[in-house]
């Protein structure tokens, strides 16, 4: 099992409406990319200072399944159209569970 | 359920032995901190460039349970004694599943 993790920071101009739409659209990918075994995302809970603003965690059976998600047009559309315009930072990793 | 995520970069001086010890010691926290419901960590799989070097994901029933882990002396000892000396960057978030 491969776990994919992304942490994002948003620009000061990002709105709650934009962030909610991103979360909704990302979660909807489970309906079009069957290679996704588990998918969770959402805003930082505000417990600690210095955190990133938004987290994404997705699980895949194999690295090939992850690549299907990474490169899927429905995913790229969300990245290009919704995330990139308001992203101010990104950290990521994939690791074997 | 609260999911805690950390991504770390290591300094150029970090050795595989040190990183393996950190992973082993972190996983061992599940035996001394019963508030941990799930715990996974490991090195980046090397699929994408620009990734962080190491990932940690832990799940807790509540934010209070997460705080027990965050502040537990056995955890702080790993951070201070093993992680901090070789860490070159950190990104984190906690979010509600």
N, CA and C atoms of all chains as a GROMACS GRO file, in nm:
protein
  582
    1UNK      N    1   0.084  -0.120   0.000
    1UNK     CA    2   0.000   0.000   0.000
    1UNK      C    3   0.088   0.125   0.000
    2UNK      N    4   0.054   0.217  -0.088
    2UNK     CA    5   0.130   0.342  -0.096
    2UNK      C    6   0.041   0.457  -0.046
    3UNK      N    7   0.093   0.532   0.048
    3UNK     CA    8   0.019   0.649   0.098
    3UNK      C    9   0.079   0.777   0.040
    4UNK      N   10  -0.006   0.858  -0.019
    4UNK     CA   11   0.031   0.985  -0.080
    4UNK      C   12  -0.013   1.098   0.012
    5UNK      N   13   0.078   1.189   0.042
    5UNK     CA   14   0.048   1.300   0.133
    5UNK      C   15   0.085   1.433   0.069
    6UNK      N   16  -0.003   1.530   0.080
    6UNK     CA   17   0.025   1.665   0.034
    6UNK      C   18  -0.018   1.764   0.141
    7UNK      N   19   0.064   1.863   0.166
    7UNK     CA   20   0.029   1.976   0.252
    7UNK      C   21   0.038   2.103   0.168
    8UNK      N   22  -0.065   2.186   0.176
    8UNK     CA   23  -0.069   2.308   0.096
    8UNK      C   24  -0.083   2.431   0.184
    9UNK      N   25  -0.024   2.539   0.138
    9UNK     CA   26  -0.054   2.671   0.193
    9UNK      C   27  -0.130   2.750   0.088
   10UNK      N   28  -0.224   2.831   0.136
   10UNK     CA   29  -0.302   2.916   0.045
   10UNK      C   30  -0.252   3.059   0.048
   11UNK      N   31  -0.271   3.128  -0.062
   11UNK     CA   32  -0.238   3.270  -0.066
   11UNK      C   33  -0.337   3.349   0.019
   12UNK      N   34  -0.303   3.471   0.053
   12UNK     CA   35  -0.390   3.555   0.135
   12UNK      C   36  -0.522   3.583   0.065
   13UNK      N   37  -0.523   3.572  -0.068
   13UNK     CA   38  -0.645   3.603  -0.144
   13UNK      C   39  -0.743   3.486  -0.149
   14UNK      N   40  -0.702   3.367  -0.106
   14UNK     CA   41  -0.790   3.250  -0.114
   14UNK      C   42  -0.913   3.268  -0.025
   15UNK      N   43  -1.028   3.229  -0.075
   15UNK     CA   44  -1.153   3.242   0.001
   15UNK      C   45  -1.198   3.105   0.053
   16UNK      N   46  -1.281   3.108   0.157
   16UNK     CA   47  -1.336   2.983   0.210
   16UNK      C   48  -1.416   2.910   0.102
   17UNK      N   49  -1.485   2.983   0.019
   17UNK     CA   50  -1.562   2.921  -0.088
   17UNK      C   51  -1.471   2.844  -0.184
   18UNK      N   52  -1.360   2.904  -0.219
   18UNK     CA   53  -1.265   2.835  -0.308
   18UNK      C   54  -1.210   2.708  -0.243
   19UNK      N   55  -1.176   2.718  -0.116
   19UNK     CA   56  -1.116   2.605  -0.046
   19UNK      C   57  -1.218   2.492  -0.030
   20UNK      N   58  -1.342   2.528   0.000
   20UNK     CA   59  -1.447   2.427   0.013
   20UNK      C   60  -1.472   2.358  -0.120
   21UNK      N   61  -1.468   2.435  -0.229
   21UNK     CA   62  -1.488   2.375  -0.361
   21UNK      C   63  -1.374   2.278  -0.393
   22UNK      N   64  -1.253   2.316  -0.360
   22UNK     CA   65  -1.139   2.227  -0.384
   22UNK      C   66  -1.157   2.096  -0.308
   23UNK      N   67  -1.195   2.104  -0.181
   23UNK     CA   68  -1.213   1.982  -0.101
   23UNK      C   69  -1.323   1.894  -0.162
   24UNK      N   70  -1.432   1.956  -0.201
   24UNK     CA   71  -1.545   1.881  -0.258
   24UNK      C   72  -1.506   1.814  -0.388
   25UNK      N   73  -1.438   1.889  -0.473
   25UNK     CA   74  -1.396   1.835  -0.604
   25UNK      C   75  -1.293   1.723  -0.587
   26UNK      N   76  -1.198   1.742  -0.495
   26UNK     CA   77  -1.098   1.637  -0.472
   26UNK      C   78  -1.165   1.509  -0.423
   27UNK      N   79  -1.257   1.522  -0.328
   27UNK     CA   80  -1.325   1.402  -0.275
   27UNK      C   81  -1.405   1.332  -0.385
   28UNK      N   82  -1.455   1.411  -0.480
   28UNK     CA   83  -1.531   1.353  -0.589
   28UNK      C   84  -1.448   1.267  -0.683
   29UNK      N   85  -1.316   1.280  -0.675
   29UNK     CA   86  -1.230   1.198  -0.762
   29UNK      C   87  -1.243   1.050  -0.733
   30UNK      N   88  -1.287   1.015  -0.612
   30UNK     CA   89  -1.304   0.873  -0.580
   30UNK      C   90  -1.409   0.808  -0.669
   31UNK      N   91  -1.497   0.891  -0.725
   31UNK     CA   92  -1.603   0.836  -0.810
   31UNK      C   93  -1.557   0.813  -0.954
   32UNK      N   94  -1.448   0.878  -0.992
   32UNK     CA   95  -1.401   0.864  -1.131
   32UNK      C   96  -1.266   0.795  -1.142
   33UNK      N   97  -1.197   0.776  -1.030
   33UNK     CA   98  -1.066   0.709  -1.032
   33UNK      C   99  -1.073   0.590  -0.936
   34UNK      N  100  -1.110   0.473  -0.987
   34UNK     CA  101  -1.130   0.358  -0.898
   34UNK      C  102  -1.001   0.309  -0.832
   35UNK      N  103  -0.887   0.354  -0.883
   35UNK     CA  104  -0.760   0.315  -0.821
   35UNK      C  105  -0.743   0.375  -0.680
   36UNK      N  106  -0.821   0.478  -0.646
   36UNK     CA  107  -0.813   0.538  -0.512
   36UNK      C  108  -0.877   0.443  -0.412
   37UNK      N  109  -0.800   0.400  -0.313
   37UNK     CA  110  -0.855   0.309  -0.212
   37UNK      C  111  -0.909   0.386  -0.092
   38UNK      N  112  -0.847   0.496  -0.057
   38UNK     CA  113  -0.896   0.582   0.051
   38UNK      C  114  -0.855   0.724   0.020
   39UNK      N  115  -0.939   0.820   0.057
   39UNK     CA  116  -0.910   0.961   0.024
   39UNK      C  117  -0.966   1.051   0.133
   40UNK      N  118  -0.880   1.134   0.188
   40UNK     CA  119  -0.922   1.231   0.289
   40UNK      C  120  -0.850   1.363   0.262
   41UNK      N  121  -0.922   1.472   0.278
   41UNK     CA  122  -0.860   1.603   0.270
   41UNK      C  123  -0.940   1.702   0.352
   42UNK      N  124  -0.875   1.812   0.388
   42UNK     CA  125  -0.947   1.914   0.462
   42UNK      C  126  -0.853   2.019   0.517
   43UNK      N  127  -0.912   2.125   0.570
   43UNK     CA  128  -0.832   2.235   0.625
   43UNK      C  129  -0.766   2.197   0.756
   44UNK      N  130  -0.652   2.257   0.782
   44UNK     CA  131  -0.583   2.237   0.909
   44UNK      C  132  -0.677   2.273   1.024
   45UNK      N  133  -0.668   2.194   1.132
   45UNK     CA  134  -0.762   2.210   1.244
   45UNK      C  135  -0.731   2.330   1.332
   46UNK      N  136  -0.617   2.396   1.311
   46UNK     CA  137  -0.588   2.516   1.389
   46UNK      C  138  -0.534   2.489   1.528
   47UNK      N  139  -0.483   2.369   1.550
   47UNK     CA  140  -0.433   2.332   1.684
   47UNK      C  141  -0.294   2.392   1.709
   48UNK      N  142  -0.209   2.385   1.607
   48UNK     CA  143  -0.071   2.431   1.622
   48UNK      C  144  -0.043   2.547   1.528
   49UNK      N  145   0.042   2.640   1.571
   49UNK     CA  146   0.086   2.746   1.482
   49UNK      C  147   0.194   2.692   1.390
   50UNK      N  148   0.212   2.758   1.276
   50UNK     CA  149   0.317   2.717   1.183
   50UNK      C  150   0.278   2.604   1.092
   51UNK      N  151   0.156   2.555   1.104
   51UNK     CA  152   0.110   2.445   1.017
   51UNK      C  153   0.082   2.493   0.876
   52UNK      N  154   0.078   2.396   0.784
   52UNK     CA  155   0.024   2.424   0.653
   52UNK      C  156  -0.129   2.439   0.663
   53UNK      N  157  -0.192   2.493   0.557
   53UNK     CA  158  -0.334   2.528   0.564
   53UNK      C  159  -0.428   2.414   0.529
   54UNK      N  160  -0.379   2.315   0.455
   54UNK     CA  161  -0.470   2.215   0.397
   54UNK      C  162  -0.393   2.085   0.377
   55UNK      N  163  -0.460   1.974   0.403
   55UNK     CA  164  -0.395   1.843   0.394
   55UNK      C  165  -0.472   1.749   0.303
   56UNK      N  166  -0.398   1.665   0.231
   56UNK     CA  167  -0.456   1.561   0.146
   56UNK      C  168  -0.382   1.431   0.176
   57UNK      N  169  -0.457   1.324   0.199
   57UNK     CA  170  -0.398   1.191   0.217
   57UNK      C  171  -0.476   1.093   0.132
   58UNK      N  172  -0.406   1.016   0.049
   58UNK     CA  173  -0.473   0.918  -0.035
   58UNK      C  174  -0.394   0.788  -0.036
   59UNK      N  175  -0.464   0.676  -0.033
   59UNK     CA  176  -0.400   0.544  -0.030
   59UNK      C  177  -0.426   0.469  -0.160
   60UNK      N  178  -0.322   0.398  -0.206
   60UNK     CA  179  -0.328   0.322  -0.331
   60UNK      C  180  -0.263   0.186  -0.310
   61UNK      N  181  -0.311   0.089  -0.384
   61UNK     CA  182  -0.254  -0.046  -0.370
   61UNK      C  183  -0.111  -0.050  -0.420
   62UNK      N  184  -0.083   0.025  -0.526
   62UNK     CA  185   0.050   0.022  -0.588
   62UNK      C  186   0.092   0.162  -0.633
   63UNK      N  187   0.220   0.176  -0.662
   63UNK     CA  188   0.270   0.303  -0.716
   63UNK      C  189   0.206   0.332  -0.852
   64UNK      N  190   0.179   0.228  -0.930
   64UNK     CA  191   0.113   0.249  -1.059
   64UNK      C  192  -0.028   0.306  -1.040
   65UNK      N  193  -0.099   0.258  -0.939
   65UNK     CA  194  -0.233   0.312  -0.912
   65UNK      C  195  -0.224   0.458  -0.871
   66UNK      N  196  -0.124   0.490  -0.791
   66UNK     CA  197  -0.104   0.631  -0.754
   66UNK      C  198  -0.079   0.716  -0.878
   67UNK      N  199   0.001   0.665  -0.970
   67UNK     CA  200   0.033   0.741  -1.091
   67UNK      C  201  -0.092   0.767  -1.176
   68UNK      N  202  -0.186   0.671  -1.174
   68UNK     CA  203  -0.312   0.693  -1.246
   68UNK      C  204  -0.384   0.815  -1.189
   69UNK      N  205  -0.390   0.822  -1.057
   69UNK     CA  206  -0.451   0.938  -0.989
   69UNK      C  207  -0.374   1.066  -1.020
   70UNK      N  208  -0.243   1.060  -1.002
   70UNK     CA  209  -0.159   1.180  -1.019
   70UNK      C  210  -0.179   1.241  -1.157
   71UNK      N  211  -0.189   1.157  -1.258
   71UNK     CA  212  -0.192   1.205  -1.396
   71UNK      C  213  -0.331   1.209  -1.457
   72UNK      N  214  -0.432   1.174  -1.380
   72UNK     CA  215  -0.569   1.167  -1.435
   72UNK      C  216  -0.618   1.308  -1.474
   73UNK      N  217  -0.679   1.320  -1.592
   73UNK     CA  218  -0.725   1.453  -1.636
   73UNK      C  219  -0.819   1.521  -1.538
   74UNK      N  220  -0.906   1.444  -1.472
   74UNK     CA  221  -0.999   1.505  -1.377
   74UNK      C  222  -0.924   1.564  -1.257
   75UNK      N  223  -0.813   1.502  -1.220
   75UNK     CA  224  -0.729   1.552  -1.112
   75UNK      C  225  -0.650   1.674  -1.157
   76UNK      N  226  -0.589   1.663  -1.276
   76UNK     CA  227  -0.509   1.775  -1.327
   76UNK      C  228  -0.594   1.900  -1.344
   77UNK      N  229  -0.721   1.879  -1.381
   77UNK     CA  230  -0.810   1.994  -1.400
   77UNK      C  231  -0.831   2.069  -1.268
   78UNK      N  232  -0.845   1.994  -1.158
   78UNK     CA  233  -0.861   2.058  -1.027
   78UNK      C  234  -0.734   2.132  -0.988
   79UNK      N  235  -0.618   2.069  -1.014
   79UNK     CA  236  -0.491   2.132  -0.979
   79UNK      C  237  -0.472   2.261  -1.057
   80UNK      N  238  -0.491   2.251  -1.189
   80UNK     CA  239  -0.463   2.367  -1.275
   80UNK      C  240  -0.567   2.478  -1.256
   81UNK      N  241  -0.694   2.436  -1.246
   81UNK     CA  242  -0.801   2.536  -1.245
   81UNK      C  243  -0.833   2.593  -1.109
   82UNK      N  244  -0.816   2.512  -1.003
   82UNK     CA  245  -0.860   2.557  -0.871
   82UNK      C  246  -0.748   2.573  -0.769
   83UNK      N  247  -0.656   2.475  -0.764
   83UNK     CA  248  -0.553   2.478  -0.660
   83UNK      C  249  -0.440   2.575  -0.695
   84UNK      N  250  -0.384   2.560  -0.815
   84UNK     CA  251  -0.267   2.641  -0.851
   84UNK      C  252  -0.290   2.791  -0.837
   85UNK      N  253  -0.409   2.842  -0.874
   85UNK     CA  254  -0.428   2.987  -0.865
   85UNK      C  255  -0.422   3.044  -0.723
   86UNK      N  256  -0.444   2.959  -0.622
   86UNK     CA  257  -0.444   3.013  -0.485
   86UNK      C  258  -0.338   2.945  -0.396
   87UNK      N  259  -0.258   2.855  -0.454
   87UNK     CA  260  -0.156   2.786  -0.372
   87UNK      C  261  -0.036   2.877  -0.350
   88UNK      N  262   0.014   2.876  -0.227
   88UNK     CA  263   0.132   2.956  -0.192
   88UNK      C  264   0.244   2.868  -0.138
   89UNK      N  265   0.226   2.738  -0.145
   89UNK     CA  266   0.329   2.647  -0.097
   89UNK      C  267   0.278   2.505  -0.097
   90UNK      N  268   0.368   2.409  -0.118
   90UNK     CA  269   0.329   2.269  -0.126
   90UNK      C  270   0.441   2.182  -0.073
   91UNK      N  271   0.406   2.084   0.010
   91UNK     CA  272   0.499   1.981   0.054
   91UNK      C  273   0.432   1.847   0.029
   92UNK      N  274   0.510   1.747  -0.014
   92UNK     CA  275   0.450   1.618  -0.048
   92UNK      C  276   0.546   1.504  -0.024
   93UNK      N  277   0.490   1.385  -0.011
   93UNK     CA  278   0.568   1.261  -0.006
   93UNK      C  279   0.474   1.146  -0.036
   94UNK      N  280   0.532   1.036  -0.083
   94UNK     CA  281   0.461   0.909  -0.091
   94UNK      C  282   0.545   0.807  -0.016
   95UNK      N  283   0.480   0.724   0.065
   95UNK     CA  284   0.559   0.623   0.137
   95UNK      C  285   0.479   0.495   0.150
   96UNK      N  286   0.552   0.385   0.167
   96UNK     CA  287   0.490   0.253   0.174
   96UNK      C  288   0.442   0.225   0.316
   97UNK      N  289   0.315   0.189   0.327
   97UNK     CA  290   0.257   0.157   0.459
   97UNK      C  291   0.301   0.018   0.502
   98UNK      N  292  -1.244   1.194   1.432
   98UNK     CA  293  -1.106   1.143   1.418
   98UNK      C  294  -1.016   1.254   1.367
   99UNK      N  295  -0.903   1.270   1.430
   99UNK     CA  296  -0.806   1.372   1.389
   99UNK      C  297  -0.683   1.304   1.330
  100UNK      N  298  -0.648   1.345   1.210
  100UNK     CA  299  -0.528   1.290   1.146
  100UNK      C  300  -0.415   1.394   1.153
  101UNK      N  301  -0.302   1.349   1.203
  101UNK     CA  302  -0.182   1.432   1.218
  101UNK      C  303  -0.081   1.393   1.110
  102UNK      N  304  -0.030   1.491   1.038
  102UNK     CA  305   0.063   1.465   0.928
  102UNK      C  306   0.189   1.549   0.944
  103UNK      N  307   0.302   1.486   0.925
  103UNK     CA  308   0.429   1.558   0.926
  103UNK      C  309   0.513   1.512   0.808
  104UNK      N  310   0.575   1.607   0.740
  104UNK     CA  311   0.673   1.577   0.636
  104UNK      C  312   0.805   1.639   0.677
  105UNK      N  313   0.912   1.562   0.667
  105UNK     CA  314   1.044   1.609   0.711
  105UNK      C  315   1.145   1.602   0.597
  106UNK      N  316   1.238   1.695   0.598
  106UNK     CA  317   1.358   1.684   0.516
  106UNK      C  318   1.477   1.661   0.608
  107UNK      N  319   1.570   1.580   0.562
  107UNK     CA  320   1.692   1.553   0.639
  107UNK      C  321   1.809   1.634   0.586
  108UNK      N  322   1.901   1.663   0.675
  108UNK     CA  323   2.024   1.729   0.634
  108UNK      C  324   2.109   1.632   0.551
  109UNK      N  325   2.205   1.685   0.480
  109UNK     CA  326   2.292   1.602   0.397
  109UNK      C  327   2.374   1.504   0.482
  110UNK      N  328   2.392   1.537   0.609
  110UNK     CA  329   2.473   1.452   0.696
  110UNK      C  330   2.395   1.334   0.754
  111UNK      N  331   2.263   1.332   0.736
  111UNK     CA  332   2.182   1.225   0.794
  111UNK      C  333   2.219   1.090   0.732
  112UNK      N  334   2.226   0.987   0.815
  112UNK     CA  335   2.261   0.853   0.766
  112UNK      C  336   2.137   0.764   0.764
  113UNK      N  337   2.142   0.658   0.683
  113UNK     CA  338   2.032   0.563   0.679
  113UNK      C  339   2.009   0.500   0.816
  114UNK      N  340   2.117   0.477   0.889
  114UNK     CA  341   2.105   0.418   1.022
  114UNK      C  342   2.024   0.511   1.114
  115UNK      N  343   2.053   0.639   1.108
  115UNK     CA  344   1.979   0.734   1.191
  115UNK      C  345   1.832   0.737   1.154
  116UNK      N  346   1.804   0.736   1.023
  116UNK     CA  347   1.665   0.746   0.978
  116UNK      C  348   1.588   0.620   1.014
  117UNK      N  349   1.653   0.505   1.001
  117UNK     CA  350   1.588   0.379   1.038
  117UNK      C  351   1.559   0.376   1.188
  118UNK      N  352   1.651   0.427   1.268
  118UNK     CA  353   1.629   0.430   1.412
  118UNK      C  354   1.511   0.521   1.447
  119UNK      N  355   1.502   0.635   1.380
  119UNK     CA  356   1.390   0.726   1.405
  119UNK      C  357   1.257   0.656   1.373
  120UNK      N  358   1.251   0.589   1.259
  120UNK     CA  359   1.126   0.520   1.221
  120UNK      C  360   1.090   0.413   1.325
  121UNK      N  361   1.190   0.338   1.366
  121UNK     CA  362   1.165   0.231   1.464
  121UNK      C  363   1.117   0.287   1.597
  122UNK      N  364   1.184   0.392   1.642
  122UNK     CA  365   1.148   0.452   1.771
  122UNK      C  366   1.010   0.517   1.765
  123UNK      N  367   0.979   0.584   1.654
  123UNK     CA  368   0.846   0.646   1.641
  123UNK      C  369   0.737   0.539   1.644
  124UNK      N  370   0.758   0.432   1.570
  124UNK     CA  371   0.656   0.325   1.567
  124UNK      C  372   0.639   0.264   1.706
  125UNK      N  373   0.744   0.262   1.783
  125UNK     CA  374   0.737   0.207   1.917
  125UNK      C  375   0.651   0.290   2.012
  126UNK      N  376   0.623   0.413   1.974
  126UNK     CA  377   0.539   0.497   2.060
  126UNK      C  378   0.398   0.440   2.077
  127UNK      N  379   0.355   0.360   1.980
  127UNK     CA  380   0.220   0.301   1.993
  127UNK      C  381   0.210   0.211   2.116
  128UNK      N  382   0.326   0.164   2.165
  128UNK     CA  383   0.324   0.075   2.282
  128UNK      C  384   0.318   0.152   2.413
  129UNK      N  385   0.353   0.282   2.409
  129UNK     CA  386   0.354   0.359   2.534
  129UNK      C  387   0.252   0.472   2.536
  130UNK      N  388   0.190   0.499   2.420
  130UNK     CA  389   0.089   0.606   2.414
  130UNK      C  390  -0.040   0.545   2.358
  131UNK      N  391  -0.127   0.494   2.446
  131UNK     CA  392  -0.247   0.425   2.398
  131UNK      C  393  -0.345   0.515   2.323
  132UNK      N  394  -0.326   0.646   2.334
  132UNK     CA  395  -0.414   0.738   2.260
  132UNK      C  396  -0.393   0.729   2.109
  133UNK      N  397  -0.280   0.672   2.066
  133UNK     CA  398  -0.254   0.657   1.922
  133UNK      C  399  -0.343   0.546   1.866
  134UNK      N  400  -0.427   0.581   1.768
  134UNK     CA  401  -0.516   0.480   1.709
  134UNK      C  402  -0.454   0.415   1.585
  135UNK      N  403  -0.375   0.491   1.512
  135UNK     CA  404  -0.304   0.435   1.396
  135UNK      C  405  -0.177   0.517   1.378
  136UNK      N  406  -0.070   0.451   1.335
  136UNK     CA  407   0.058   0.521   1.321
  136UNK      C  408   0.138   0.461   1.205
  137UNK      N  409   0.177   0.546   1.113
  137UNK     CA  410   0.259   0.503   1.001
  137UNK      C  411   0.366   0.608   0.974
  138UNK      N  412   0.485   0.563   0.945
  138UNK     CA  413   0.590   0.656   0.904
  138UNK      C  414   0.689   0.583   0.816
  139UNK      N  415   0.765   0.659   0.738
  139UNK     CA  416   0.865   0.597   0.654
  139UNK      C  417   0.924   0.694   0.556
  140UNK      N  418   1.031   0.650   0.489
  140UNK     CA  419   1.098   0.736   0.391
  140UNK      C  420   1.015   0.753   0.264
  141UNK      N  421   1.032   0.867   0.201
  141UNK     CA  422   0.967   0.891   0.072
  141UNK      C  423   1.004   0.781  -0.027
  142UNK      N  424   0.906   0.741  -0.108
  142UNK     CA  425   0.925   0.627  -0.198
  142UNK      C  426   1.009   0.660  -0.321
  143UNK      N  427   1.040   0.788  -0.342
  143UNK     CA  428   1.126   0.823  -0.454
  143UNK      C  429   1.058   0.826  -0.589
  144UNK      N  430   0.925   0.840  -0.587
  144UNK     CA  431   0.849   0.840  -0.712
  144UNK      C  432   0.857   0.976  -0.781
  145UNK      N  433   0.846   1.082  -0.703
  145UNK     CA  434   0.844   1.217  -0.758
  145UNK      C  435   0.963   1.298  -0.706
  146UNK      N  436   1.015   1.387  -0.789
  146UNK     CA  437   1.119   1.478  -0.743
  146UNK      C  438   1.054   1.591  -0.663
  147UNK      N  439   1.133   1.655  -0.580
  147UNK     CA  440   1.083   1.769  -0.502
  147UNK      C  441   1.009   1.731  -0.377
  148UNK      N  442   0.998   1.601  -0.350
  148UNK     CA  443   0.928   1.556  -0.229
  148UNK      C  444   1.010   1.581  -0.104
  149UNK      N  445   0.941   1.579   0.010
  149UNK     CA  446   1.010   1.571   0.137
  149UNK      C  447   1.068   1.429   0.153
  150UNK      N  448   1.158   1.414   0.251
  150UNK     CA  449   1.232   1.288   0.265
  150UNK      C  450   1.162   1.183   0.349
  151UNK      N  451   1.071   1.224   0.437
  151UNK     CA  452   1.016   1.132   0.536
  151UNK      C  453   0.876   1.178   0.574
  152UNK      N  454   0.788   1.081   0.595
  152UNK     CA  455   0.648   1.112   0.625
  152UNK      C  456   0.603   1.042   0.753
  153UNK      N  457   0.517   1.111   0.828
  153UNK     CA  458   0.455   1.055   0.948
  153UNK      C  459   0.305   1.085   0.941
  154UNK      N  460   0.223   0.982   0.964
  154UNK     CA  461   0.077   1.001   0.972
  154UNK      C  462   0.027   0.927   1.095
  155UNK      N  463  -0.048   0.997   1.179
  155UNK     CA  464  -0.102   0.934   1.298
  155UNK      C  465  -0.247   0.977   1.319
  156UNK      N  466  -0.330   0.884   1.361
  156UNK     CA  467  -0.472   0.912   1.382
  156UNK      C  468  -0.507   0.905   1.530
  157UNK      N  469  -0.594   0.997   1.570
  157UNK     CA  470  -0.637   1.007   1.709
  157UNK      C  471  -0.788   1.028   1.713
  158UNK      N  472  -0.850   0.980   1.821
  158UNK     CA  473  -0.995   0.996   1.834
  158UNK      C  474  -1.032   1.143   1.852
  159UNK      N  475  -0.949   1.217   1.924
  159UNK     CA  476  -0.980   1.357   1.955
  159UNK      C  477  -0.853   1.441   1.950
  160UNK      N  478  -0.872   1.573   1.948
  160UNK     CA  479  -0.758   1.664   1.954
  160UNK      C  480  -0.684   1.650   2.086
  161UNK      N  481  -0.756   1.621   2.193
  161UNK     CA  482  -0.690   1.600   2.322
  161UNK      C  483  -0.598   1.478   2.318
  162UNK      N  484  -0.644   1.372   2.253
  162UNK     CA  485  -0.559   1.254   2.240
  162UNK      C  486  -0.433   1.286   2.158
  163UNK      N  487  -0.450   1.364   2.052
  163UNK     CA  488  -0.334   1.406   1.975
  163UNK      C  489  -0.236   1.484   2.064
  164UNK      N  490  -0.288   1.572   2.148
  164UNK     CA  491  -0.201   1.653   2.235
  164UNK      C  492  -0.122   1.565   2.332
  165UNK      N  493  -0.184   1.456   2.376
  165UNK     CA  494  -0.111   1.363   2.464
  165UNK      C  495   0.013   1.310   2.391
  166UNK      N  496  -0.005   1.269   2.267
  166UNK     CA  497   0.107   1.222   2.184
  166UNK      C  498   0.208   1.332   2.161
  167UNK      N  499   0.160   1.448   2.119
  167UNK     CA  500   0.251   1.560   2.086
  167UNK      C  501   0.344   1.593   2.202
  168UNK      N  502   0.286   1.592   2.322
  168UNK     CA  503   0.361   1.640   2.438
  168UNK      C  504   0.420   1.527   2.522
  169UNK      N  505   0.401   1.403   2.482
  169UNK     CA  506   0.448   1.290   2.564
  169UNK      C  507   0.602   1.289   2.573
  170UNK      N  508   0.655   1.268   2.693
  170UNK     CA  509   0.802   1.270   2.707
  170UNK      C  510   0.874   1.171   2.615
  171UNK      N  511   0.815   1.055   2.591
  171UNK     CA  512   0.880   0.956   2.504
  171UNK      C  513   0.889   1.008   2.361
  172UNK      N  514   0.788   1.086   2.320
  172UNK     CA  515   0.788   1.146   2.187
  172UNK      C  516   0.887   1.262   2.181
  173UNK      N  517   0.883   1.347   2.282
  173UNK     CA  518   0.973   1.464   2.284
  173UNK      C  519   1.119   1.418   2.282
  174UNK      N  520   1.146   1.305   2.349
  174UNK     CA  521   1.283   1.255   2.354
  174UNK      C  522   1.332   1.216   2.214
  175UNK      N  523   1.243   1.157   2.134
  175UNK     CA  524   1.280   1.121   1.996
  175UNK      C  525   1.304   1.246   1.913
  176UNK      N  526   1.215   1.344   1.931
  176UNK     CA  527   1.229   1.469   1.855
  176UNK      C  528   1.360   1.539   1.889
  177UNK      N  529   1.383   1.556   2.018
  177UNK     CA  530   1.500   1.633   2.062
  177UNK      C  531   1.630   1.558   2.035
  178UNK      N  532   1.629   1.427   2.063
  178UNK     CA  533   1.754   1.352   2.058
  178UNK      C  534   1.789   1.299   1.921
  179UNK      N  535   1.687   1.267   1.839
  179UNK     CA  536   1.714   1.199   1.713
  179UNK      C  537   1.674   1.280   1.590
  180UNK      N  538   1.554   1.340   1.592
  180UNK     CA  539   1.503   1.408   1.473
  180UNK      C  540   1.568   1.546   1.456
  181UNK      N  541   1.561   1.627   1.562
  181UNK     CA  542   1.608   1.766   1.549
  181UNK      C  543   1.752   1.776   1.499
  182UNK      N  544   1.843   1.689   1.545
  182UNK     CA  545   1.983   1.704   1.501
  182UNK      C  546   2.003   1.683   1.350
  183UNK      N  547   1.911   1.614   1.284
  183UNK     CA  548   1.932   1.590   1.139
  183UNK      C  549   1.819   1.647   1.053
  184UNK      N  550   1.724   1.716   1.115
  184UNK     CA  551   1.612   1.772   1.037
  184UNK      C  552   1.654   1.900   0.967
  185UNK      N  553   1.614   1.912   0.841
  185UNK     CA  554   1.646   2.032   0.762
  185UNK      C  555   1.519   2.100   0.712
  186UNK      N  556   1.404   2.054   0.758
  186UNK     CA  557   1.278   2.115   0.716
  186UNK      C  558   1.162   2.034   0.766
  187UNK      N  559   1.050   2.099   0.793
  187UNK     CA  560   0.932   2.031   0.848
  187UNK      C  561   0.807   2.100   0.799
  188UNK      N  562   0.710   2.021   0.756
  188UNK     CA  563   0.576   2.071   0.722
  188UNK      C  564   0.477   1.984   0.796
  189UNK      N  565   0.369   2.043   0.848
  189UNK     CA  566   0.274   1.965   0.929
  189UNK      C  567   0.134   2.021   0.917
  190UNK      N  568   0.037   1.936   0.949
  190UNK     CA  569  -0.103   1.979   0.962
  190UNK      C  570  -0.174   1.870   1.042
  191UNK      N  571  -0.285   1.910   1.104
  191UNK     CA  572  -0.380   1.816   1.162
  191UNK      C  573  -0.516   1.849   1.101
  192UNK      N  574  -0.591   1.747   1.062
  192UNK     CA  575  -0.723   1.776   1.005
  192UNK      C  576  -0.822   1.667   1.044
  193UNK      N  577  -0.949   1.706   1.044
  193UNK     CA  578  -1.054   1.614   1.087
  193UNK      C  579  -1.094   1.523   0.971
  194UNK      N  580  -1.091   1.392   0.996
  194UNK     CA  581  -1.129   1.296   0.893
  194UNK      C  582  -1.281   1.291   0.881
   0.00000   0.00000   0.00000
